[in-house]
Amino acid sequence: MRKSFNIILSLVLLTSVFSCSKDESIFKEGYGYLKMNLSANEEINIETKAPGEVYAFDILDAAGKAVESYTDHRELQGKPIKLKPGAYKINATTGENVAAGWDSPFYSGTKDVEVVANATATANVVCYISNVMVKIELDESIKSNFKKVYVTVENPSNKGSLVYKYEEGASDNTIDKDGYFAFTNNDLTYSVYLENNVGTIYDGVVKGLIQDVKNKTCYTLSFKVSTEEAAGATNITVSIDDTMMVKDQNFVINLNKKNKPVISGVNFELGDAQIVSLGSSREFKVNVTSEAGFAGLGVNHNNTVLYNQGIPGSFNPINTTDKGAINSAGITWTDVVEGGNDVTIDFTNLVKSLPLGAYKFDLSALDKQNQMVYASFEFTVIPDVETSSISVEPWAKHAILFGMWNTIDKPAGVGFEYKKVSESNWTKVTDGLQVDGSNYSKKITGLDPDTEYVFRTVSDKEASNEIKFTTEKALQIPNMNFDTWNGNHPYPNTDEMWWDSSNANGIVTNVTPESSNVIKGKSAKLETKFMFKLAAGSVYVGKFGSLQGTSGATLDFGRPYSCRPLTLKGWFDYSPVAINKTNSPYNDLKGQNDICEIYCVLTDWNSPFTVNTSTQQFIDFANDPNIIAYGSLTRNTDTNGMIPFEIELKYRNKRTPKYCVLVCSSSKYGDYFTGGQGSILYVDEFEFTF
């Protein structure tokens, strides 16, 4: 399949639209005026979504610097471009290059052009589809035997994934859609979920790898059913034309399965990163067995050192033509043929010969019944010294250092040394080490944010390898002291809008600046009021969206933020009243004291989260996989004035945040129109600690 369009860039010298005096000055300076005309000519060989009508392009000079950039070609209509004579490269695109999406092709193209003074230059840029396209075809034998079929296709390198869904009688099936994946010069994985007509589930009985995918390529995965014992081999047919490359892969699903292949390490656990001293003779062998017989074996890596050793990035021990070179590099294996049942791959001599560094092999085994399994052999070669620096987990003002000793017994004087890269003196720490076998770690504090450091492990005998790291930034959110207010309906902001409030609708003024009940400067007074429906007083990091009639509103929660604070601290004063307005599912709270809430969430969403109080669309704090850290404070009793608080942010993973949400509300369940009319919350002098 190919969809292409030709962007005809006609660079026309406009010598007739300017006065003679202007022309003369231009040419004396060595310039010419150029006009660019764009048109699209589509050639479609397989039906797909047409490209957008808006094209973006850059004009780069000979040094690769963009001298002109346009996000919308329509900006050029009737507008000439002035360029110096010389060599240029034109890069053009249309569409959005998403990690994965339905019916969303992305096109790009490039062309070199020479611009000559007092002459006309023309460049024809052909933009080709730059994605990998995947289509799914289900044979009638599938549809007649299974009421549910989900085919999940994923690009492991950027986590872009799509689920091709077929459910009998469903209106939202995606099985016939065209899926587009951003090209990353990597593999795609697929996994099939099946539920037959009597409810039996086959989850993952068919899964595998589409290796070495190419852009401008459409992969069609076709599935049908067989109950024959020997069925299940994968048959691949490839047809290539002058347009878009098309690859058809046909899968026969055999429900009389033998056990899946097994990949296991001999005397070590695959999947656990192994630590190996330089030149070690320790054995590293991997056994692979298959009841149904091998259809294929895969050994893959992406390491320059291994390439230089003569090991190809991907090879199949069953039929590789590079066996001699691979064996010479130190990887050998027992005799294995297609249909065989077991093989042992020996990495011992390779590991022994490798220089310092981290290495990883991805292993796969496909049997004759189309069952694929994966495993990883990962190891790090470390210096042959008493101790070794392994890794570091840097934060803003502290870091956790990891090391290990390489001797049988713990050496004397084991610890760490660290310093700023810009300094010469090391700080040594040997006390308070956390020890696990021969591995040990230490949390060091008092570091400066956004600063480059270096550390190493030490013993009384010697120091080891050095590892550099940079501490994270320690930034606050603007106006966390609530001293600056603006807007037609007051909200706590400087000129840079980070905060918004429930005042945004202009109907209920339940958020106001306060000058008397403060720690210093001003505070925010949040009061629960009633008009048509209960409205809790709230301020939040984000932006008010729109009213949803009288049933609620939309709010965009979150602003871009990439730091990792440890706590949120500040001051608050709360005076609750009894809850007198309720709504499902909190009707049973009527008569109880109202509850205030302050919470903070750090996430790696790609955009703000849209809360919709009308449809009760809220953040799923317990299950949202994008939440990195969360902390909250609630109270249902009177504080009798301003009191300090500190909320610990509990981290669920080590990912870097993209967004921060911070919310203060005089009624915790105000989103559900439940609270006490007259409950008042004051907040002041917020601060992140690191």
C-alpha positions as CSV (number, residue, x, y, z in Angstrom):
1,M,0.0,0.0,0.0
2,R,1.1,3.5,-0.6
3,K,-0.6,6.8,-0.3
4,S,1.5,9.7,-1.5
5,F,1.0,13.2,-2.4
6,N,3.3,15.5,-4.2
7,I,3.8,18.9,-2.7
8,I,4.9,21.0,-5.7
9,L,7.1,23.8,-4.3
10,S,7.4,26.4,-7.1
11,L,10.0,29.0,-6.2
12,V,9.1,31.9,-8.5
13,L,11.2,35.0,-8.7
14,L,8.9,38.0,-8.4
15,T,10.7,40.6,-10.3
16,S,7.5,42.3,-11.5
17,V,5.7,43.0,-8.3
18,F,8.2,45.4,-6.9
19,S,9.4,48.8,-8.1
20,C,12.8,49.0,-9.8
21,S,14.4,50.7,-6.9
22,K,13.4,47.9,-4.5
23,D,14.6,45.2,-7.0
24,E,18.0,46.9,-7.3
25,S,18.5,47.1,-3.6
26,I,17.5,43.4,-3.2
27,F,20.0,42.1,-5.8
28,K,22.8,44.3,-4.4
29,E,22.3,42.5,-1.1
30,G,22.4,39.2,-2.8
31,Y,18.7,38.3,-2.2
32,G,15.8,37.3,-4.4
33,Y,12.1,37.1,-3.6
34,L,10.7,33.6,-3.9
35,K,7.0,32.6,-4.0
36,M,6.1,29.1,-2.9
37,N,3.0,27.3,-4.4
38,L,1.8,24.1,-2.9
39,S,-0.6,21.4,-4.2
40,A,-1.4,17.9,-3.3
41,N,-1.7,15.0,-5.7
42,E,-2.9,11.8,-4.1
43,E,-2.3,8.3,-5.4
44,I,-4.2,5.7,-3.4
45,N,-3.7,2.0,-3.9
46,I,-5.2,0.7,-0.7
47,E,-8.2,2.5,0.8
48,T,-7.2,4.6,3.8
49,K,-7.9,8.0,5.3
50,A,-6.9,10.9,3.1
51,P,-4.1,13.1,4.4
52,G,-5.0,16.5,5.9
53,E,-5.2,19.6,3.8
54,V,-2.8,21.5,5.9
55,Y,0.9,21.0,5.3
56,A,3.9,22.0,7.5
57,F,7.4,22.4,6.2
58,D,10.8,23.7,7.1
59,I,13.4,25.3,4.8
60,L,16.9,24.4,6.0
61,D,20.2,25.9,4.9
62,A,23.3,24.0,4.1
63,A,24.3,23.9,7.8
64,G,20.9,22.3,8.7
65,K,19.5,25.4,10.3
66,A,15.9,26.2,9.7
67,V,15.7,29.6,8.0
68,E,12.0,29.4,7.4
69,S,9.3,27.3,9.1
70,Y,5.6,27.1,8.5
71,T,2.9,25.1,10.3
72,D,0.3,26.0,7.8
73,H,1.1,26.2,4.1
74,R,-1.9,28.6,3.7
75,E,0.2,31.3,5.4
76,L,2.1,31.6,2.1
77,Q,-0.8,32.4,-0.1
78,G,0.2,35.6,-1.9
79,K,3.2,36.1,0.4
80,P,6.7,35.8,-1.2
81,I,9.7,34.4,0.7
82,K,13.1,36.2,0.6
83,L,16.1,33.8,0.6
84,K,19.8,34.1,-0.1
85,P,21.0,32.1,-3.0
86,G,22.4,28.8,-2.0
87,A,21.6,25.1,-1.3
88,Y,18.5,24.3,0.8
89,K,16.6,21.3,2.1
90,I,12.8,21.3,2.3
91,N,11.2,19.0,4.9
92,A,7.4,18.6,4.6
93,T,4.8,16.8,6.7
94,T,1.1,16.4,7.1
95,G,-0.9,14.6,9.7
96,E,0.0,13.8,13.4
97,N,2.7,11.4,14.2
98,V,1.0,9.6,17.1
99,A,2.4,6.5,18.8
100,A,-0.6,4.5,17.7
101,G,-4.0,5.6,16.3
102,W,-6.9,4.6,14.2
103,D,-7.1,5.9,10.6
104,S,-4.3,8.5,11.4
105,P,-1.6,8.3,8.7
106,F,1.4,10.6,8.9
107,Y,3.3,11.7,5.8
108,S,6.7,13.2,5.4
109,G,9.2,13.9,2.7
110,T,12.3,15.9,1.9
111,K,13.9,17.5,-1.1
112,D,17.1,19.4,-1.8
113,V,16.9,22.6,-3.9
114,E,19.3,25.2,-5.2
115,V,18.2,28.8,-5.1
116,V,19.9,31.0,-7.6
117,A,19.7,34.8,-7.7
118,N,17.6,36.2,-10.5
119,A,16.3,32.8,-11.4
120,T,13.4,30.4,-10.7
121,A,14.0,27.3,-8.7
122,T,11.4,24.4,-8.4
123,A,11.4,21.6,-5.8
124,N,9.0,18.7,-6.0
125,V,8.7,17.1,-2.5
126,V,7.0,13.7,-2.5
127,C,5.7,12.9,1.0
128,Y,5.3,9.2,1.7
129,I,3.4,7.5,4.5
130,S,5.8,7.2,7.4
131,N,3.9,4.9,9.7
132,V,3.6,1.2,10.0
133,M,0.1,0.1,9.2
134,V,-1.6,-3.0,10.7
135,K,-4.9,-4.6,9.5
136,I,-6.6,-7.6,11.0
137,E,-8.7,-10.1,9.0
138,L,-10.8,-12.8,10.7
139,D,-11.9,-15.8,8.8
140,E,-15.5,-16.9,9.1
141,S,-14.2,-19.9,11.0
142,I,-13.2,-17.5,13.7
143,K,-16.4,-15.5,13.8
144,S,-18.5,-18.6,13.8
145,N,-16.6,-20.2,16.7
146,F,-15.9,-17.1,18.9
147,K,-18.2,-14.4,20.2
148,K,-15.3,-12.2,21.3
149,V,-11.9,-11.7,19.7
150,Y,-9.4,-9.0,20.8
151,V,-6.1,-8.6,19.0
152,T,-3.7,-6.3,20.8
153,V,-0.9,-4.9,18.8
154,E,1.9,-2.9,20.6
155,N,5.1,-1.2,19.8
156,P,7.2,-2.0,22.9
157,S,9.7,0.8,22.2
158,N,7.2,3.7,22.7
159,K,4.2,1.8,24.3
160,G,1.9,2.7,21.5
161,S,-0.8,0.0,21.3
162,L,-4.2,-0.6,19.7
163,V,-6.9,-3.2,20.5
164,Y,-8.7,-4.6,17.5
165,K,-12.0,-5.6,18.9
166,Y,-14.6,-8.0,17.5
167,E,-17.7,-8.8,19.6
168,E,-20.7,-10.4,18.0
169,G,-23.4,-7.8,17.5
170,A,-21.4,-4.9,19.0
171,S,-21.6,-1.4,17.5
172,D,-18.1,-0.3,18.6
173,N,-16.0,-3.0,17.0
174,T,-12.6,-1.9,15.8
175,I,-11.5,-5.1,14.0
176,D,-12.0,-3.5,10.5
177,K,-10.2,-0.3,11.3
178,D,-6.7,0.6,9.9
179,G,-4.2,1.0,12.7
180,Y,-1.2,3.2,12.3
181,F,1.9,3.0,14.5
182,A,4.8,5.5,14.7
183,F,7.9,4.0,13.0
184,T,10.6,3.4,15.5
185,N,12.8,0.9,13.6
186,N,11.7,-1.9,16.0
187,D,9.4,-4.8,16.4
188,L,5.7,-5.0,17.0
189,T,4.1,-7.6,19.3
190,Y,0.6,-9.1,19.0
191,S,-1.5,-11.1,21.4
192,V,-5.0,-12.6,20.8
193,Y,-7.8,-13.0,23.4
194,L,-10.6,-15.4,22.3
195,E,-13.9,-16.3,24.0
196,N,-15.9,-19.0,22.3
197,N,-19.6,-19.4,22.1
198,V,-19.9,-21.3,25.3
199,G,-17.8,-18.9,27.3
200,T,-14.4,-20.7,27.3
201,I,-11.6,-18.2,27.2
202,Y,-8.3,-18.6,25.4
203,D,-6.1,-15.6,26.5
204,G,-2.7,-15.4,24.8
205,V,-2.7,-18.8,23.1
206,V,-1.7,-16.9,20.0
207,K,0.9,-14.2,20.5
208,G,4.2,-13.3,18.9
209,L,6.4,-10.8,17.3
210,I,6.4,-9.0,14.0
211,Q,10.1,-8.5,13.6
212,D,12.0,-5.7,12.0
213,V,9.0,-3.7,10.9
214,K,9.4,-1.1,8.2
215,N,7.7,2.1,7.5
216,K,5.6,2.5,4.4
217,T,4.5,-1.1,5.1
218,C,1.0,-2.6,5.7
219,Y,1.0,-5.8,7.8
220,T,-2.2,-7.8,7.5
221,L,-2.6,-10.5,10.1
222,S,-5.2,-13.1,9.1
223,F,-6.6,-15.6,11.5
224,K,-8.5,-18.9,11.0
225,V,-9.3,-22.0,13.1
226,S,-8.0,-25.5,12.8
227,T,-8.5,-28.4,15.2
228,E,-5.9,-30.6,13.6
229,E,-3.1,-31.7,15.9
230,A,-0.3,-30.6,13.6
231,A,-1.9,-27.3,12.6
232,G,-0.7,-24.0,13.8
233,A,2.5,-23.2,11.7
234,T,2.9,-19.6,10.6
235,N,2.9,-19.0,6.9
236,I,4.1,-15.7,5.7
237,T,3.7,-14.3,2.2
238,V,5.3,-11.1,1.1
239,S,4.3,-9.1,-1.9
240,I,6.1,-5.9,-2.8
241,D,5.0,-3.4,-5.4
242,D,6.2,0.1,-6.4
243,T,3.9,1.7,-4.0
244,M,3.5,0.7,-0.3
245,M,5.1,-2.6,0.8
246,V,2.4,-5.1,1.8
247,K,3.1,-8.1,4.1
248,D,0.4,-10.7,4.8
249,Q,0.9,-13.0,7.8
250,N,-1.6,-15.9,8.0
251,F,-2.1,-17.6,11.4
252,V,-3.9,-20.9,11.9
253,I,-5.2,-21.2,15.5
254,N,-5.0,-24.7,16.8
255,L,-7.0,-25.3,20.0
256,N,-5.4,-28.7,20.7
257,K,-2.3,-27.1,22.1
258,K,0.8,-28.8,23.5
259,N,2.7,-27.0,26.3
260,K,4.3,-23.7,25.3
261,P,8.1,-23.6,24.8
262,V,10.2,-23.0,27.9
263,I,13.3,-20.8,28.1
264,S,15.3,-21.1,31.2
265,G,18.8,-20.3,32.5
266,V,21.1,-23.0,33.8
267,N,21.9,-22.3,37.4
268,F,20.7,-18.7,37.1
269,E,17.4,-16.9,36.7
270,L,16.6,-15.3,33.3
271,G,15.1,-11.8,33.8
272,D,17.3,-11.0,36.8
273,A,20.2,-8.8,35.7
274,Q,23.4,-10.7,36.4
275,I,26.6,-9.0,37.7
276,V,29.8,-10.4,36.2
277,S,33.4,-9.5,37.0
278,L,35.6,-8.6,34.1
279,G,37.1,-11.8,32.6
280,S,34.9,-14.1,34.8
281,S,34.7,-17.8,33.7
282,R,31.2,-18.2,35.2
283,E,29.0,-20.4,33.0
284,F,26.0,-18.8,31.3
285,K,23.9,-21.4,29.4
286,V,20.2,-21.1,28.3
287,N,18.0,-24.1,27.7
288,V,15.1,-23.9,25.3
289,T,12.6,-26.8,25.0
290,S,9.5,-27.2,22.9
291,E,6.9,-30.1,23.1
292,A,5.5,-29.2,19.7
293,G,8.8,-28.7,18.0
294,F,10.6,-25.5,17.0
295,A,9.3,-23.3,14.1
296,G,11.8,-20.6,15.0
297,L,14.2,-19.3,17.5
298,G,15.2,-15.7,18.0
299,V,18.2,-14.1,19.6
300,N,18.2,-10.3,19.4
301,H,20.3,-7.4,20.8
302,N,20.9,-3.7,20.1
303,N,24.4,-3.2,21.4
304,T,27.3,-1.6,19.4
305,V,30.0,-3.7,21.2
306,L,28.2,-6.9,20.3
307,Y,27.8,-5.8,16.7
308,N,31.6,-5.1,16.6
309,Q,32.2,-8.6,18.0
310,G,30.5,-10.0,14.8
311,I,27.1,-10.8,16.4
312,P,24.2,-9.7,14.2
313,G,21.4,-7.8,15.9
314,S,19.0,-10.7,15.1
315,F,19.6,-14.3,14.3
316,N,17.8,-17.7,14.3
317,P,20.1,-20.5,15.5
318,I,18.1,-23.0,13.4
319,N,19.1,-21.6,10.1
320,T,21.5,-18.6,10.5
321,T,24.1,-18.1,7.8
322,D,26.4,-16.3,10.3
323,K,27.0,-19.3,12.6
324,G,30.8,-19.3,12.1
325,A,31.1,-15.6,13.0
326,I,28.7,-16.0,16.0
327,N,30.5,-19.1,17.3
328,S,33.9,-17.3,17.0
329,A,32.4,-14.4,19.0
330,G,31.7,-16.7,21.9
331,I,28.0,-17.9,21.4
332,T,27.6,-21.6,20.6
333,W,24.6,-23.9,20.7
334,T,23.8,-27.6,20.4
335,D,22.5,-29.0,17.1
336,V,18.9,-27.9,16.4
337,V,16.7,-28.3,13.4
338,E,13.2,-27.0,12.6
339,G,10.8,-29.3,14.4
340,G,13.4,-30.2,17.0
341,N,12.5,-30.2,20.7
342,D,15.4,-28.7,22.7
343,V,18.6,-26.6,22.3
344,T,21.2,-25.2,24.7
345,I,22.7,-21.8,23.9
346,D,26.0,-21.1,25.6
347,F,27.0,-17.5,26.2
348,T,29.9,-18.3,28.5
349,N,32.9,-17.5,26.2
350,L,31.2,-14.3,25.0
351,V,30.6,-13.0,28.5
352,K,34.2,-13.8,29.5
353,S,35.5,-11.7,26.6
354,L,33.4,-8.6,26.9
355,P,34.6,-5.2,28.1
356,L,32.9,-3.3,31.0
357,G,29.3,-2.4,30.3
358,A,25.7,-3.5,30.3
359,Y,24.4,-6.1,27.8
360,K,21.0,-7.6,27.0
361,F,19.8,-10.4,24.7
362,D,16.1,-10.8,24.0
363,L,15.3,-14.5,23.4
364,S,12.2,-15.9,21.7
365,A,10.9,-19.3,20.8
366,L,8.1,-20.1,18.4
367,D,6.7,-23.7,18.2
368,K,5.0,-25.5,15.4
369,Q,1.6,-24.6,17.0
370,N,2.3,-20.9,16.7
371,Q,3.0,-20.4,20.4
372,M,5.6,-17.8,21.2
373,V,7.4,-17.2,24.4
374,Y,10.0,-14.6,25.4
375,A,12.8,-14.2,27.9
376,S,15.7,-11.8,28.5
377,F,19.3,-12.5,29.3
378,E,20.7,-9.3,30.9
379,F,24.1,-8.8,32.5
380,T,26.6,-6.1,33.5
381,V,30.3,-6.6,33.3
382,I,32.0,-4.8,36.2
383,P,35.7,-4.2,37.1
384,D,37.6,-7.0,38.8
385,V,38.1,-5.0,42.0
386,E,36.8,-5.4,45.6
387,T,33.8,-3.1,45.0
388,S,31.8,-1.8,42.1
389,S,29.5,1.2,41.6
390,I,26.2,-0.1,40.2
391,S,23.7,2.7,39.8
392,V,22.1,5.8,41.4
393,E,18.6,7.0,42.0
394,P,18.8,10.9,42.1
395,W,16.2,13.1,43.5
396,A,16.3,16.9,44.0
397,K,18.1,17.1,47.3
398,H,19.1,13.5,48.0
399,A,20.2,10.4,46.1
400,I,20.3,6.7,46.7
401,L,23.7,5.1,45.7
402,F,24.0,1.4,44.9
403,G,27.1,-0.7,44.9
404,M,28.3,-4.2,45.5
405,W,31.4,-6.0,46.7
406,N,32.9,-8.6,44.4
407,T,34.7,-10.7,47.0
408,I,33.5,-13.7,49.0
409,D,33.6,-11.8,52.3
410,K,32.7,-8.2,52.9
411,P,35.9,-6.1,52.4
412,A,37.1,-3.8,55.1
413,G,36.1,-0.1,54.8
414,V,33.2,-0.7,52.4
415,G,31.2,2.5,51.6
416,F,30.8,5.3,49.1
417,E,32.5,8.6,48.2
418,Y,30.7,11.4,46.4
419,K,31.3,15.0,45.3
420,K,30.1,17.7,42.9
421,V,31.7,17.2,39.5
422,S,33.0,20.8,39.8
423,E,34.8,20.1,43.1
424,S,38.0,18.1,43.9
425,N,37.3,16.8,47.5
426,W,35.3,13.6,48.1
427,T,32.9,13.0,50.9
428,K,33.1,9.5,52.3
429,V,30.3,7.6,54.0
430,T,30.6,4.1,55.5
431,D,27.9,4.1,58.2
432,G,24.3,3.2,57.8
433,L,24.6,1.1,54.7
434,Q,21.6,-1.0,53.7
435,V,23.0,-4.4,52.9
436,D,21.4,-7.2,50.9
437,G,23.8,-10.1,50.2
438,S,26.8,-8.5,48.5
439,N,24.7,-5.5,47.4
440,Y,24.5,-2.4,49.5
441,S,23.0,1.1,49.2
442,K,23.1,4.5,51.0
443,K,20.8,7.5,50.9
444,I,22.9,10.7,50.9
445,T,21.2,14.0,51.7
446,G,21.9,17.7,51.6
447,L,22.5,17.8,47.9
448,D,21.9,20.8,45.7
449,P,19.1,20.6,43.1
450,D,19.9,20.5,39.4
451,T,23.6,19.9,40.0
452,E,26.0,17.3,38.6
453,Y,27.6,14.9,41.0
454,V,29.8,11.8,40.8
455,F,30.1,8.9,43.1
456,R,32.1,5.7,43.5
457,T,32.3,2.7,45.9
458,V,35.4,2.3,48.1
459,S,37.1,-0.1,50.4
460,D,40.2,0.2,52.5
461,K,42.1,-1.2,49.5
462,E,40.8,0.8,46.5
463,A,38.2,3.0,44.9
464,S,36.0,1.6,42.0
465,N,34.5,3.0,38.9
466,E,32.8,6.4,38.9
467,I,29.2,7.1,38.0
468,K,28.0,10.7,37.2
469,F,24.5,11.8,38.0
470,T,22.5,15.1,38.0
471,T,20.0,15.9,40.8
472,E,16.5,16.9,39.8
473,K,15.1,20.4,39.9
474,A,13.2,21.6,42.9
475,L,10.6,24.0,41.6
476,Q,7.5,25.5,43.3
477,I,4.2,26.1,41.6
478,P,3.6,29.9,41.0
479,N,1.7,31.8,43.7
480,M,1.6,28.9,46.2
481,N,1.3,31.6,49.0
482,F,-2.0,32.9,47.5
483,D,-0.8,36.5,47.7
484,T,-1.7,37.5,44.1
485,W,-5.2,37.6,42.7
486,N,-6.8,38.7,39.4
487,G,-9.6,37.9,37.0
488,N,-13.2,39.0,36.6
489,H,-14.1,36.4,39.2
490,P,-11.1,36.3,41.6
491,Y,-8.7,33.4,41.4
492,P,-5.2,33.3,42.8
493,N,-2.8,34.0,39.9
494,T,0.0,36.1,38.7
495,D,0.1,36.9,35.0
496,E,1.0,33.3,34.5
497,M,-2.2,31.3,35.0
498,W,-1.7,28.2,37.1
499,W,-4.6,28.3,39.4
500,D,-8.3,28.5,38.8
501,S,-11.4,28.4,41.1
502,S,-15.0,27.6,41.2
503,N,-15.7,31.3,40.7
504,A,-15.0,30.9,37.0
505,N,-18.8,30.6,36.2
506,G,-19.4,34.0,37.8
507,I,-22.7,32.8,39.4
508,V,-21.6,31.9,42.9
509,T,-18.7,33.9,44.5
510,N,-17.4,31.3,46.9
511,V,-13.7,31.9,46.5
512,T,-12.2,35.2,47.7
513,P,-8.9,36.7,48.8
514,E,-8.6,37.1,52.6
515,S,-6.4,39.7,54.3
516,S,-7.1,39.2,58.0
517,N,-7.0,35.4,58.6
518,V,-3.6,34.8,57.2
519,I,-0.1,33.7,58.0
520,K,1.3,36.5,55.9
521,G,0.2,38.4,52.8
522,K,-3.1,37.0,51.7
523,S,-4.9,33.7,52.0
524,A,-7.7,32.0,50.0
525,K,-11.1,31.8,51.6
526,L,-13.2,28.9,50.2
527,E,-16.9,28.7,51.3
528,T,-19.5,26.2,50.4
529,K,-22.6,28.0,49.1
530,F,-25.9,27.1,47.4
531,M,-27.5,28.4,44.3
532,F,-29.6,26.0,42.2
533,K,-27.2,23.3,43.5
534,L,-24.6,23.1,46.2
535,A,-21.2,24.6,45.2
536,A,-18.1,23.9,47.3
537,G,-15.5,26.6,47.4
538,S,-12.4,25.3,45.6
539,V,-9.1,26.4,44.1
540,Y,-7.1,24.0,41.9
541,V,-4.1,23.9,39.6
542,G,-5.8,23.8,36.2
543,K,-8.5,25.7,34.3
544,F,-12.2,25.9,34.4
545,G,-13.8,24.4,31.3
546,S,-17.5,25.2,30.8
547,L,-20.9,24.9,32.5
548,Q,-23.0,21.9,31.7
549,G,-26.3,23.6,32.0
550,T,-27.4,23.5,35.6
551,S,-26.1,20.0,36.2
552,G,-22.4,20.7,36.6
553,A,-19.3,21.8,34.9
554,T,-16.1,20.6,33.3
555,L,-12.7,21.4,34.8
556,D,-9.3,20.7,33.3
557,F,-7.1,19.5,36.2
558,G,-3.4,19.8,36.0
559,R,-0.5,22.0,34.7
560,P,2.8,20.8,33.2
561,Y,5.3,20.0,36.0
562,S,8.2,17.6,36.1
563,C,9.7,17.7,39.6
564,R,9.3,15.1,42.3
565,P,8.7,16.8,45.7
566,L,8.5,14.7,48.9
567,T,5.8,16.6,50.7
568,L,3.3,19.5,50.4
569,K,3.2,21.7,53.5
570,G,1.2,24.8,54.3
571,W,-1.4,26.3,56.7
572,F,-5.2,25.9,56.8
573,D,-8.1,26.9,58.9
574,Y,-11.4,24.9,58.7
575,S,-14.8,25.6,60.2
576,P,-17.3,22.9,59.1
577,V,-21.1,22.9,59.5
578,A,-23.4,19.9,59.3
579,I,-24.0,18.5,55.8
580,N,-27.4,19.7,54.7
581,K,-27.3,19.1,51.0
582,T,-26.7,15.6,49.6
583,N,-26.7,13.7,46.4
584,S,-26.2,10.0,45.5
585,P,-24.1,8.1,46.5
586,Y,-23.6,10.2,49.7
587,N,-27.1,10.7,50.9
588,D,-26.3,8.9,54.1
589,L,-23.9,11.7,55.1
590,K,-26.7,14.2,55.8
591,G,-26.4,15.6,59.3
592,Q,-22.7,14.7,59.7
593,N,-20.0,17.3,59.9
594,D,-18.7,18.5,56.5
595,I,-15.2,17.4,55.4
596,C,-12.6,19.6,53.8
597,E,-9.9,18.2,51.5
598,I,-6.4,19.2,50.2
599,Y,-4.7,16.8,47.8
600,C,-1.9,16.7,45.3
601,V,-1.4,14.3,42.4
602,L,1.7,13.9,40.1
603,T,1.0,12.1,36.9
604,D,2.5,11.4,33.4
605,W,-0.7,12.2,31.5
606,N,-0.1,13.6,28.1
607,S,-2.7,16.4,28.7
608,P,-4.8,17.7,31.6
609,F,-7.5,15.5,33.0
610,T,-11.1,16.7,32.3
611,V,-13.3,16.4,35.3
612,N,-17.0,16.5,34.5
613,T,-19.2,16.9,37.5
614,S,-22.4,16.5,35.4
615,T,-21.4,13.0,34.3
616,Q,-19.4,12.2,37.4
617,Q,-16.2,11.8,35.5
618,F,-13.4,12.1,38.1
619,I,-9.8,11.0,38.6
620,D,-9.5,7.3,39.6
621,F,-6.9,7.8,42.3
622,A,-6.7,4.1,43.1
623,N,-6.3,2.6,39.6
624,D,-5.1,5.3,37.2
625,P,-1.8,3.8,35.9
626,N,-0.5,7.3,35.0
627,I,-0.5,8.4,38.6
628,I,3.1,8.6,39.9
629,A,2.5,10.1,43.4
630,Y,-0.5,11.0,45.6
631,G,-1.1,12.5,49.0
632,S,-4.2,14.0,50.7
633,L,-5.5,15.7,53.9
634,T,-9.1,15.6,55.1
635,R,-10.6,17.0,58.3
636,N,-14.2,17.2,59.7
637,T,-13.6,19.2,62.9
638,D,-12.9,22.9,63.6
639,T,-9.2,23.9,63.7
640,N,-10.0,27.0,65.7
641,G,-7.6,29.1,63.6
642,M,-4.7,28.5,61.3
643,I,-2.7,25.4,61.9
644,P,0.2,23.9,59.9
645,F,0.0,20.7,57.8
646,E,2.4,18.5,55.9
647,I,1.2,15.9,53.3
648,E,3.5,13.1,52.3
649,L,3.4,12.4,48.6
650,K,3.5,8.6,48.3
651,Y,5.3,7.5,45.1
652,R,4.0,4.4,43.3
653,N,6.9,4.3,40.7
654,K,10.0,6.1,39.7
655,R,8.7,7.7,36.5
656,T,9.2,11.4,35.9
657,P,6.0,13.5,36.2
658,K,4.5,15.5,33.4
659,Y,1.6,17.1,35.3
660,C,0.7,18.3,38.8
661,V,-2.8,18.5,40.2
662,L,-3.3,20.4,43.5
663,V,-6.9,20.9,44.8
664,C,-8.3,22.5,47.9
665,S,-12.1,22.2,48.7
666,S,-14.3,23.4,51.5
667,S,-16.5,20.3,50.9
668,K,-14.7,17.1,49.9
669,Y,-17.9,15.7,48.2
670,G,-18.8,19.0,46.5
671,D,-18.2,17.3,43.1
672,Y,-21.3,15.2,44.0
673,F,-23.2,18.3,45.2
674,T,-22.9,17.1,48.8
675,G,-21.8,19.3,51.7
676,G,-22.7,21.8,54.4
677,Q,-23.8,25.2,53.3
678,G,-21.6,27.6,55.2
679,S,-18.5,25.4,55.6
680,I,-15.4,27.6,55.3
681,L,-11.8,26.7,54.5
682,Y,-8.8,29.1,54.5
683,V,-5.5,28.0,52.9
684,D,-2.2,29.9,52.9
685,E,1.6,29.6,52.4
686,F,1.8,26.3,50.5
687,E,5.2,24.9,49.7
688,F,6.7,21.7,48.2
689,T,9.6,20.2,50.2
690,F,12.3,18.2,48.5
